[in-house]
């Protein structure tokens, strides 16, 4: 009985970590997206 509860709790904790990491990645890409795009555009223009 306690095992199932702890197992579910661990699964929820992993899911929360994945959600938080995903949010951080989305925010970083939203903020740095234009800068990264400019860098790739400069590379393309140079080639």
Buried (B, 14 or more C-beta within 10 A) or exposed (E): EEEEEEEEEEEEEEEEEEEEEEEEEEEEEEEEEEEEEEEEEEEEEEE
